[in-house]
């Protein structure tokens, strides 16, 4: 009976994670559709703004979600990193091949391993070191022999992956004092004014078509975040994390179908190596936590 319930819960977690991966791929497609019409900093503002608008009724019904054990500046620091990571990925998706950028984005768990070793004094074991080596080999395949090479878009994707890993390291300490819902709400609410400051120097009021796409992106981003958060609450990371790799083929297919982008064999091989490395890092981290 318990095993059957566990299987049902794991199946639900996988379903939510698959839905989140699909929405994340749709997010990348929307950014590419906005390319040239809206500056990435302005996209970042509207993404946060519409996401916050969607959450406001829920916050009004559950005001206790705003109670936090952390200082406002800690939430603001995470929101700032999140915004910069988001803008880096938006610019990368606007200017580079969708599949290449998505593959490089999966380097984030590898950078988390390196960051934990450098800032938290954690000693990575052999599986972690192997994950780092395999991940960087995959990145070199995507960047090096491919037709695009090391472009500005790939560089921005790397910056986004590094910033995303910094966010994960911050969350590692902040999640001990606050619920996930509190962290999500404060992140969105603080991102709006910070994003507005960044967007003002590049401001150009979008047309109605762009406003519609930006509103859709805000809804997609909020739903994606909620679905992935719920998936992780239902099952361990070792079950949920691999499903997120569904993003890569979905983005590649979307890029081909909608924008005529071809996918190089080196991108496919490199992406497979990066995804394998991220999965190895997640499993190694899970086993380490269990042993502790």
Secondary structure, DSSP 8 states (H G I E B T S, - for coil): -HHHHHHHHHHHHHHHHHHHHHHHHHHHHHHHHHTTTS-HHHHHHHHHHHHHHHHHHHHHH-GGGG--SS-HHHHHHHHHHHHHHHHHHHHHHHHS-HHHHHHHHTTHHHHHHHHHHHHS-----HHHHHHHHHHHHHHHHHHSSSSS-S-HHHHHHHHHHHHHHHHHHHHHHHTTTS-HHHHHHHHHHHHHHHHHHHHHTT-----HHHHHHHHHHHHHHHHHHHHHHHHHHHS-HHHHHHHHTHHHHHHHHHHHHHH-----HHHHHHHHHHHHHHHHHHHHHHHHHHH-
